[in-house]
Each structure stands twice: as structure tokens, then as C-alpha cells.
Amino acid sequence: MSSRISFIYQDKIFSYTNFYERLRGESAPYYRLDFSVRQKLPWKGFELLLNISNLTSTIEKDINIATGYSMKEQYYGVTADIGLRYRL
């Protein structure tokens, strides 16, 4: 069996330009936690896979630099994939 936990962090990525500085935007602090596991099965070449993304259910936001108010929000929620793999 093998497993992996990954952590993603990003902050202050310039996202909106405007002649007026008060109308410019950047990304708000964003972090996400993902988990992946793979288990070999007793049959030759078969593996069971599980991937879970965004365990923290974090919302991705762009904010106005001057006011700090949200300009755009994207919510992806938690997603999961399960699969069976056969290697030749």
C-alpha cells in the first residue's frame, strides 16, 4: 500500500488590473489538502486507487486590493475518485 497527502498554498496572486488602483484585485490566501492511496490486490496486475481532493472544502477567492471585499469566489467542494487499475 502507498499513500500520499499533499498541501497546496497560494496567496496574493495578481488577478485583476485596472487604471484605478482601488479597483485592482488579487487572490486571497488559499490552501487545500489532498489525499491519495493505492493498494495492490492479490490478483496479478490489479490495484485499487482512491483520490480525495480539497479535504478542507476551501473557497478560492479574488479580493479587491483596496477594500478587501470579495470580487469573485469559486467553490469546488470535496471530490473523490475511486478506481481499479490493471497493469499488463
Jmol script that loads the backbone (N, CA, C; Angstrom):
load data "model"
ATOM      1  N   MET A   1       0.850  -1.167   0.000  1.00  0.00           N
ATOM      2  CA  MET A   1       0.000   0.000   0.000  1.00  0.00           C
ATOM      3  C   MET A   1       0.900   1.236   0.000  1.00  0.00           C
ATOM      4  N   SER A   2       0.473   2.241  -0.726  1.00  0.00           N
ATOM      5  CA  SER A   2       1.156   3.533  -0.690  1.00  0.00           C
ATOM      6  C   SER A   2       0.100   4.624  -0.572  1.00  0.00           C
ATOM      7  N   SER A   3       0.466   5.687   0.127  1.00  0.00           N
ATOM      8  CA  SER A   3      -0.460   6.812   0.292  1.00  0.00           C
ATOM      9  C   SER A   3       0.329   8.111   0.243  1.00  0.00           C
ATOM     10  N   ARG A   4      -0.405   9.182  -0.017  1.00  0.00           N
ATOM     11  CA  ARG A   4       0.225  10.493  -0.140  1.00  0.00           C
ATOM     12  C   ARG A   4      -0.756  11.562   0.328  1.00  0.00           C
ATOM     13  N   ILE A   5      -0.245  12.518   1.077  1.00  0.00           N
ATOM     14  CA  ILE A   5      -1.009  13.703   1.467  1.00  0.00           C
ATOM     15  C   ILE A   5      -0.277  14.899   0.868  1.00  0.00           C
ATOM     16  N   SER A   6      -1.008  15.768   0.192  1.00  0.00           N
ATOM     17  CA  SER A   6      -0.379  16.951  -0.380  1.00  0.00           C
ATOM     18  C   SER A   6      -1.084  18.206   0.127  1.00  0.00           C
ATOM     19  N   PHE A   7      -0.304  19.252   0.310  1.00  0.00           N
ATOM     20  CA  PHE A   7      -0.793  20.528   0.806  1.00  0.00           C
ATOM     21  C   PHE A   7      -0.448  21.600  -0.226  1.00  0.00           C
ATOM     22  N   ILE A   8      -1.441  22.376  -0.627  1.00  0.00           N
ATOM     23  CA  ILE A   8      -1.256  23.437  -1.618  1.00  0.00           C
ATOM     24  C   ILE A   8      -1.579  24.775  -0.941  1.00  0.00           C
ATOM     25  N   TYR A   9      -0.689  25.751  -1.112  1.00  0.00           N
ATOM     26  CA  TYR A   9      -0.913  27.088  -0.548  1.00  0.00           C
ATOM     27  C   TYR A   9      -0.555  28.136  -1.603  1.00  0.00           C
ATOM     28  N   GLN A  10      -1.408  29.130  -1.731  1.00  0.00           N
ATOM     29  CA  GLN A  10      -1.106  30.264  -2.609  1.00  0.00           C
ATOM     30  C   GLN A  10      -1.716  31.519  -2.004  1.00  0.00           C
ATOM     31  N   ASP A  11      -1.073  32.658  -2.272  1.00  0.00           N
ATOM     32  CA  ASP A  11      -1.534  33.910  -1.704  1.00  0.00           C
ATOM     33  C   ASP A  11      -1.056  35.077  -2.572  1.00  0.00           C
ATOM     34  N   LYS A  12      -1.869  36.095  -2.647  1.00  0.00           N
ATOM     35  CA  LYS A  12      -1.552  37.364  -3.321  1.00  0.00           C
ATOM     36  C   LYS A  12      -1.074  37.195  -4.757  1.00  0.00           C
ATOM     37  N   ILE A  13      -1.831  36.470  -5.546  1.00  0.00           N
ATOM     38  CA  ILE A  13      -1.550  36.367  -6.970  1.00  0.00           C
ATOM     39  C   ILE A  13      -2.376  37.450  -7.669  1.00  0.00           C
ATOM     40  N   PHE A  14      -1.708  38.337  -8.375  1.00  0.00           N
ATOM     41  CA  PHE A  14      -2.374  39.454  -9.041  1.00  0.00           C
ATOM     42  C   PHE A  14      -3.364  38.915 -10.069  1.00  0.00           C
ATOM     43  N   SER A  15      -4.638  39.307  -9.966  1.00  0.00           N
ATOM     44  CA  SER A  15      -5.656  38.713 -10.836  1.00  0.00           C
ATOM     45  C   SER A  15      -6.458  39.720 -11.665  1.00  0.00           C
ATOM     46  N   TYR A  16      -6.592  40.963 -11.213  1.00  0.00           N
ATOM     47  CA  TYR A  16      -7.363  41.963 -11.947  1.00  0.00           C
ATOM     48  C   TYR A  16      -6.558  43.243 -12.070  1.00  0.00           C
ATOM     49  N   THR A  17      -6.478  43.768 -13.268  1.00  0.00           N
ATOM     50  CA  THR A  17      -5.789  45.035 -13.478  1.00  0.00           C
ATOM     51  C   THR A  17      -6.817  46.114 -13.807  1.00  0.00           C
ATOM     52  N   ASN A  18      -6.472  47.338 -13.459  1.00  0.00           N
ATOM     53  CA  ASN A  18      -7.341  48.467 -13.750  1.00  0.00           C
ATOM     54  C   ASN A  18      -6.504  49.733 -13.658  1.00  0.00           C
ATOM     55  N   PHE A  19      -6.887  50.736 -14.417  1.00  0.00           N
ATOM     56  CA  PHE A  19      -6.184  52.024 -14.351  1.00  0.00           C
ATOM     57  C   PHE A  19      -6.231  52.577 -12.930  1.00  0.00           C
ATOM     58  N   TYR A  20      -7.385  52.425 -12.275  1.00  0.00           N
ATOM     59  CA  TYR A  20      -7.552  52.890 -10.898  1.00  0.00           C
ATOM     60  C   TYR A  20      -7.081  51.806  -9.935  1.00  0.00           C
ATOM     61  N   GLU A  21      -6.121  52.165  -9.112  1.00  0.00           N
ATOM     62  CA  GLU A  21      -5.527  51.188  -8.189  1.00  0.00           C
ATOM     63  C   GLU A  21      -6.569  50.580  -7.253  1.00  0.00           C
ATOM     64  N   ARG A  22      -7.563  51.343  -6.854  1.00  0.00           N
ATOM     65  CA  ARG A  22      -8.573  50.847  -5.918  1.00  0.00           C
ATOM     66  C   ARG A  22      -9.471  49.764  -6.523  1.00  0.00           C
ATOM     67  N   LEU A  23      -9.400  49.569  -7.840  1.00  0.00           N
ATOM     68  CA  LEU A  23     -10.218  48.554  -8.497  1.00  0.00           C
ATOM     69  C   LEU A  23      -9.415  47.297  -8.878  1.00  0.00           C
ATOM     70  N   ARG A  24      -8.163  47.223  -8.466  1.00  0.00           N
ATOM     71  CA  ARG A  24      -7.332  46.054  -8.779  1.00  0.00           C
ATOM     72  C   ARG A  24      -7.622  44.916  -7.805  1.00  0.00           C
ATOM     73  N   GLY A  25      -7.326  43.704  -8.267  1.00  0.00           N
ATOM     74  CA  GLY A  25      -7.624  42.546  -7.431  1.00  0.00           C
ATOM     75  C   GLY A  25      -6.486  41.546  -7.362  1.00  0.00           C
ATOM     76  N   GLU A  26      -6.510  40.742  -6.315  1.00  0.00           N
ATOM     77  CA  GLU A  26      -5.528  39.676  -6.114  1.00  0.00           C
ATOM     78  C   GLU A  26      -6.216  38.512  -5.409  1.00  0.00           C
ATOM     79  N   SER A  27      -5.554  37.358  -5.414  1.00  0.00           N
ATOM     80  CA  SER A  27      -6.141  36.198  -4.758  1.00  0.00           C
ATOM     81  C   SER A  27      -5.988  36.304  -3.245  1.00  0.00           C
ATOM     82  N   ALA A  28      -6.986  35.819  -2.536  1.00  0.00           N
ATOM     83  CA  ALA A  28      -6.934  35.745  -1.077  1.00  0.00           C
ATOM     84  C   ALA A  28      -6.125  34.503  -0.704  1.00  0.00           C
ATOM     85  N   PRO A  29      -5.642  34.416   0.529  1.00  0.00           N
ATOM     86  CA  PRO A  29      -4.915  33.212   0.943  1.00  0.00           C
ATOM     87  C   PRO A  29      -5.766  31.961   0.706  1.00  0.00           C
ATOM     88  N   TYR A  30      -5.160  30.960   0.117  1.00  0.00           N
ATOM     89  CA  TYR A  30      -5.876  29.731  -0.260  1.00  0.00           C
ATOM     90  C   TYR A  30      -4.995  28.535   0.061  1.00  0.00           C
ATOM     91  N   TYR A  31      -5.553  27.578   0.742  1.00  0.00           N
ATOM     92  CA  TYR A  31      -4.837  26.332   0.991  1.00  0.00           C
ATOM     93  C   TYR A  31      -5.786  25.159   0.798  1.00  0.00           C
ATOM     94  N   ARG A  32      -5.219  24.051   0.427  1.00  0.00           N
ATOM     95  CA  ARG A  32      -6.018  22.861   0.124  1.00  0.00           C
ATOM     96  C   ARG A  32      -5.234  21.621   0.523  1.00  0.00           C
ATOM     97  N   LEU A  33      -5.950  20.609   0.974  1.00  0.00           N
ATOM     98  CA  LEU A  33      -5.347  19.353   1.381  1.00  0.00           C
ATOM     99  C   LEU A  33      -5.936  18.233   0.533  1.00  0.00           C
ATOM    100  N   ASP A  34      -5.068  17.428  -0.070  1.00  0.00           N
ATOM    101  CA  ASP A  34      -5.484  16.295  -0.910  1.00  0.00           C
ATOM    102  C   ASP A  34      -4.909  15.002  -0.341  1.00  0.00           C
ATOM    103  N   PHE A  35      -5.591  13.893  -0.608  1.00  0.00           N
ATOM    104  CA  PHE A  35      -5.156  12.589  -0.114  1.00  0.00           C
ATOM    105  C   PHE A  35      -5.286  11.559  -1.232  1.00  0.00           C
ATOM    106  N   SER A  36      -4.313  10.684  -1.325  1.00  0.00           N
ATOM    107  CA  SER A  36      -4.315   9.645  -2.354  1.00  0.00           C
ATOM    108  C   SER A  36      -3.796   8.341  -1.749  1.00  0.00           C
ATOM    109  N   VAL A  37      -4.411   7.235  -2.120  1.00  0.00           N
ATOM    110  CA  VAL A  37      -3.964   5.927  -1.639  1.00  0.00           C
ATOM    111  C   VAL A  37      -4.077   4.902  -2.768  1.00  0.00           C
ATOM    112  N   ARG A  38      -3.127   3.959  -2.783  1.00  0.00           N
ATOM    113  CA  ARG A  38      -3.127   2.892  -3.783  1.00  0.00           C
ATOM    114  C   ARG A  38      -2.816   1.577  -3.071  1.00  0.00           C
ATOM    115  N   GLN A  39      -3.614   0.561  -3.342  1.00  0.00           N
ATOM    116  CA  GLN A  39      -3.421  -0.748  -2.717  1.00  0.00           C
ATOM    117  C   GLN A  39      -3.354  -1.826  -3.798  1.00  0.00           C
ATOM    118  N   LYS A  40      -2.273  -2.601  -3.780  1.00  0.00           N
ATOM    119  CA  LYS A  40      -2.180  -3.736  -4.697  1.00  0.00           C
ATOM    120  C   LYS A  40      -3.124  -4.833  -4.218  1.00  0.00           C
ATOM    121  N   LEU A  41      -3.806  -5.449  -5.157  1.00  0.00           N
ATOM    122  CA  LEU A  41      -4.744  -6.534  -4.845  1.00  0.00           C
ATOM    123  C   LEU A  41      -4.061  -7.885  -5.053  1.00  0.00           C
ATOM    124  N   PRO A  42      -4.621  -8.953  -4.478  1.00  0.00           N
ATOM    125  CA  PRO A  42      -3.959 -10.263  -4.559  1.00  0.00           C
ATOM    126  C   PRO A  42      -3.929 -10.871  -5.963  1.00  0.00           C
ATOM    127  N   TRP A  43      -4.596 -10.281  -6.930  1.00  0.00           N
ATOM    128  CA  TRP A  43      -4.573 -10.789  -8.296  1.00  0.00           C
ATOM    129  C   TRP A  43      -3.500 -10.062  -9.077  1.00  0.00           C
ATOM    130  N   LYS A  44      -2.736 -10.756  -9.849  1.00  0.00           N
ATOM    131  CA  LYS A  44      -1.592 -10.177 -10.550  1.00  0.00           C
ATOM    132  C   LYS A  44      -1.999  -9.001 -11.437  1.00  0.00           C
ATOM    133  N   GLY A  45      -1.358  -7.852 -11.191  1.00  0.00           N
ATOM    134  CA  GLY A  45      -1.565  -6.667 -12.012  1.00  0.00           C
ATOM    135  C   GLY A  45      -2.698  -5.749 -11.571  1.00  0.00           C
ATOM    136  N   PHE A  46      -3.489  -6.124 -10.577  1.00  0.00           N
ATOM    137  CA  PHE A  46      -4.634  -5.307 -10.155  1.00  0.00           C
ATOM    138  C   PHE A  46      -4.284  -4.424  -8.960  1.00  0.00           C
ATOM    139  N   GLU A  47      -4.790  -3.176  -9.014  1.00  0.00           N
ATOM    140  CA  GLU A  47      -4.615  -2.217  -7.923  1.00  0.00           C
ATOM    141  C   GLU A  47      -5.926  -1.461  -7.699  1.00  0.00           C
ATOM    142  N   LEU A  48      -6.160  -1.092  -6.464  1.00  0.00           N
ATOM    143  CA  LEU A  48      -7.310  -0.283  -6.097  1.00  0.00           C
ATOM    144  C   LEU A  48      -6.800   1.124  -5.785  1.00  0.00           C
ATOM    145  N   LEU A  49      -7.447   2.158  -6.352  1.00  0.00           N
ATOM    146  CA  LEU A  49      -7.000   3.545  -6.204  1.00  0.00           C
ATOM    147  C   LEU A  49      -8.093   4.397  -5.567  1.00  0.00           C
ATOM    148  N   LEU A  50      -7.676   5.348  -4.734  1.00  0.00           N
ATOM    149  CA  LEU A  50      -8.606   6.303  -4.135  1.00  0.00           C
ATOM    150  C   LEU A  50      -7.920   7.668  -4.077  1.00  0.00           C
ATOM    151  N   ASN A  51      -8.572   8.689  -4.615  1.00  0.00           N
ATOM    152  CA  ASN A  51      -8.080  10.065  -4.571  1.00  0.00           C
ATOM    153  C   ASN A  51      -9.177  10.952  -3.991  1.00  0.00           C
ATOM    154  N   ILE A  52      -8.831  11.740  -2.980  1.00  0.00           N
ATOM    155  CA  ILE A  52      -9.771  12.692  -2.392  1.00  0.00           C
ATOM    156  C   ILE A  52      -9.127  14.071  -2.476  1.00  0.00           C
ATOM    157  N   SER A  53      -9.827  15.008  -3.092  1.00  0.00           N
ATOM    158  CA  SER A  53      -9.297  16.360  -3.290  1.00  0.00           C
ATOM    159  C   SER A  53     -10.071  17.376  -2.462  1.00  0.00           C
ATOM    160  N   ASN A  54      -9.365  18.411  -2.015  1.00  0.00           N
ATOM    161  CA  ASN A  54      -9.930  19.531  -1.263  1.00  0.00           C
ATOM    162  C   ASN A  54     -10.632  19.072   0.017  1.00  0.00           C
ATOM    163  N   LEU A  55      -9.923  18.328   0.837  1.00  0.00           N
ATOM    164  CA  LEU A  55     -10.477  17.857   2.109  1.00  0.00           C
ATOM    165  C   LEU A  55     -10.923  18.997   3.015  1.00  0.00           C
ATOM    166  N   THR A  56     -10.338  20.156   2.863  1.00  0.00           N
ATOM    167  CA  THR A  56     -10.666  21.305   3.701  1.00  0.00           C
ATOM    168  C   THR A  56     -11.860  22.112   3.178  1.00  0.00           C
ATOM    169  N   SER A  57     -12.386  21.775   2.005  1.00  0.00           N
ATOM    170  CA  SER A  57     -13.520  22.483   1.374  1.00  0.00           C
ATOM    171  C   SER A  57     -13.276  23.986   1.281  1.00  0.00           C
ATOM    172  N   THR A  58     -12.064  24.372   0.963  1.00  0.00           N
ATOM    173  CA  THR A  58     -11.690  25.779   0.897  1.00  0.00           C
ATOM    174  C   THR A  58     -12.293  26.458  -0.325  1.00  0.00           C
ATOM    175  N   ILE A  59     -12.734  27.691  -0.145  1.00  0.00           N
ATOM    176  CA  ILE A  59     -13.278  28.507  -1.232  1.00  0.00           C
ATOM    177  C   ILE A  59     -12.147  29.358  -1.799  1.00  0.00           C
ATOM    178  N   GLU A  60     -12.003  29.337  -3.108  1.00  0.00           N
ATOM    179  CA  GLU A  60     -10.978  30.150  -3.779  1.00  0.00           C
ATOM    180  C   GLU A  60     -11.577  31.526  -4.061  1.00  0.00           C
ATOM    181  N   LYS A  61     -10.900  32.597  -3.600  1.00  0.00           N
ATOM    182  CA  LYS A  61     -11.444  33.951  -3.724  1.00  0.00           C
ATOM    183  C   LYS A  61     -10.432  34.900  -4.349  1.00  0.00           C
ATOM    184  N   ASP A  62     -10.955  35.882  -5.093  1.00  0.00           N
ATOM    185  CA  ASP A  62     -10.188  37.042  -5.523  1.00  0.00           C
ATOM    186  C   ASP A  62     -10.773  38.228  -4.778  1.00  0.00           C
ATOM    187  N   ILE A  63      -9.895  39.075  -4.217  1.00  0.00           N
ATOM    188  CA  ILE A  63     -10.368  40.204  -3.419  1.00  0.00           C
ATOM    189  C   ILE A  63      -9.884  41.526  -3.995  1.00  0.00           C
ATOM    190  N   ASN A  64     -10.624  42.579  -3.701  1.00  0.00           N
ATOM    191  CA  ASN A  64     -10.237  43.931  -4.078  1.00  0.00           C
ATOM    192  C   ASN A  64      -9.076  44.347  -3.186  1.00  0.00           C
ATOM    193  N   ILE A  65      -7.981  44.812  -3.782  1.00  0.00           N
ATOM    194  CA  ILE A  65      -6.777  45.165  -3.017  1.00  0.00           C
ATOM    195  C   ILE A  65      -7.060  46.306  -2.037  1.00  0.00           C
ATOM    196  N   ALA A  66      -7.829  47.293  -2.442  1.00  0.00           N
ATOM    197  CA  ALA A  66      -8.071  48.474  -1.605  1.00  0.00           C
ATOM    198  C   ALA A  66      -9.029  48.196  -0.451  1.00  0.00           C
ATOM    199  N   THR A  67     -10.103  47.457  -0.718  1.00  0.00           N
ATOM    200  CA  THR A  67     -11.142  47.280   0.301  1.00  0.00           C
ATOM    201  C   THR A  67     -11.092  45.932   1.016  1.00  0.00           C
ATOM    202  N   GLY A  68     -10.540  44.916   0.362  1.00  0.00           N
ATOM    203  CA  GLY A  68     -10.527  43.576   0.951  1.00  0.00           C
ATOM    204  C   GLY A  68     -11.807  42.794   0.705  1.00  0.00           C
ATOM    205  N   TYR A  69     -12.756  43.407  -0.005  1.00  0.00           N
ATOM    206  CA  TYR A  69     -14.015  42.721  -0.306  1.00  0.00           C
ATOM    207  C   TYR A  69     -13.824  41.722  -1.442  1.00  0.00           C
ATOM    208  N   SER A  70     -14.642  40.693  -1.433  1.00  0.00           N
ATOM    209  CA  SER A  70     -14.561  39.643  -2.439  1.00  0.00           C
ATOM    210  C   SER A  70     -15.015  40.151  -3.807  1.00  0.00           C
ATOM    211  N   MET A  71     -14.243  39.806  -4.856  1.00  0.00           N
ATOM    212  CA  MET A  71     -14.603  40.150  -6.227  1.00  0.00           C
ATOM    213  C   MET A  71     -15.130  38.921  -6.968  1.00  0.00           C
ATOM    214  N   LYS A  72     -14.611  37.755  -6.592  1.00  0.00           N
ATOM    215  CA  LYS A  72     -15.011  36.516  -7.246  1.00  0.00           C
ATOM    216  C   LYS A  72     -14.747  35.370  -6.275  1.00  0.00           C
ATOM    217  N   GLU A  73     -15.652  34.394  -6.243  1.00  0.00           N
ATOM    218  CA  GLU A  73     -15.479  33.217  -5.409  1.00  0.00           C
ATOM    219  C   GLU A  73     -15.769  31.972  -6.233  1.00  0.00           C
ATOM    220  N   GLN A  74     -14.952  30.931  -6.005  1.00  0.00           N
ATOM    221  CA  GLN A  74     -15.173  29.645  -6.663  1.00  0.00           C
ATOM    222  C   GLN A  74     -15.154  28.563  -5.602  1.00  0.00           C
ATOM    223  N   TYR A  75     -16.221  27.781  -5.547  1.00  0.00           N
ATOM    224  CA  TYR A  75     -16.325  26.717  -4.567  1.00  0.00           C
ATOM    225  C   TYR A  75     -16.365  25.374  -5.291  1.00  0.00           C
ATOM    226  N   TYR A  76     -15.380  24.540  -5.027  1.00  0.00           N
ATOM    227  CA  TYR A  76     -15.294  23.237  -5.681  1.00  0.00           C
ATOM    228  C   TYR A  76     -15.758  22.105  -4.784  1.00  0.00           C
ATOM    229  N   GLY A  77     -15.731  22.283  -3.485  1.00  0.00           N
ATOM    230  CA  GLY A  77     -16.129  21.233  -2.557  1.00  0.00           C
ATOM    231  C   GLY A  77     -15.135  20.085  -2.551  1.00  0.00           C
ATOM    232  N   VAL A  78     -15.493  19.044  -1.829  1.00  0.00           N
ATOM    233  CA  VAL A  78     -14.662  17.838  -1.753  1.00  0.00           C
ATOM    234  C   VAL A  78     -15.039  16.922  -2.908  1.00  0.00           C
ATOM    235  N   THR A  79     -14.035  16.395  -3.597  1.00  0.00           N
ATOM    236  CA  THR A  79     -14.290  15.428  -4.661  1.00  0.00           C
ATOM    237  C   THR A  79     -13.501  14.160  -4.381  1.00  0.00           C
ATOM    238  N   ALA A  80     -14.030  13.037  -4.844  1.00  0.00           N
ATOM    239  CA  ALA A  80     -13.361  11.752  -4.640  1.00  0.00           C
ATOM    240  C   ALA A  80     -13.455  10.918  -5.909  1.00  0.00           C
ATOM    241  N   ASP A  81     -12.393  10.189  -6.176  1.00  0.00           N
ATOM    242  CA  ASP A  81     -12.343   9.256  -7.299  1.00  0.00           C
ATOM    243  C   ASP A  81     -11.903   7.908  -6.755  1.00  0.00           C
ATOM    244  N   ILE A  82     -12.548   6.871  -7.221  1.00  0.00           N
ATOM    245  CA  ILE A  82     -12.135   5.529  -6.859  1.00  0.00           C
ATOM    246  C   ILE A  82     -11.984   4.740  -8.160  1.00  0.00           C
ATOM    247  N   GLY A  83     -10.992   3.897  -8.219  1.00  0.00           N
ATOM    248  CA  GLY A  83     -10.766   3.167  -9.463  1.00  0.00           C
ATOM    249  C   GLY A  83     -10.062   1.846  -9.260  1.00  0.00           C
ATOM    250  N   LEU A  84     -10.115   1.063 -10.291  1.00  0.00           N
ATOM    251  CA  LEU A  84      -9.451  -0.230 -10.338  1.00  0.00           C
ATOM    252  C   LEU A  84      -8.512  -0.195 -11.534  1.00  0.00           C
ATOM    253  N   ARG A  85      -7.253  -0.541 -11.315  1.00  0.00           N
ATOM    254  CA  ARG A  85      -6.250  -0.489 -12.377  1.00  0.00           C
ATOM    255  C   ARG A  85      -5.721  -1.900 -12.629  1.00  0.00           C
ATOM    256  N   TYR A  86      -5.514  -2.175 -13.914  1.00  0.00           N
ATOM    257  CA  TYR A  86      -4.859  -3.425 -14.297  1.00  0.00           C
ATOM    258  C   TYR A  86      -3.642  -3.076 -15.143  1.00  0.00           C
ATOM    259  N   ARG A  87      -2.477  -3.515 -14.710  1.00  0.00           N
ATOM    260  CA  ARG A  87      -1.233  -3.288 -15.451  1.00  0.00           C
ATOM    261  C   ARG A  87      -0.828  -4.552 -16.160  1.00  0.00           C
ATOM    262  N   LEU A  88      -0.512  -4.416 -17.430  1.00  0.00           N
ATOM    263  CA  LEU A  88      -0.084  -5.565 -18.233  1.00  0.00           C
ATOM    264  C   LEU A  88       1.331  -5.980 -17.892  1.00  0.00           C
TER     265      LEU A  88
END
end "model"
wireframe off; spacefill off
backbone 0.3
color backbone group
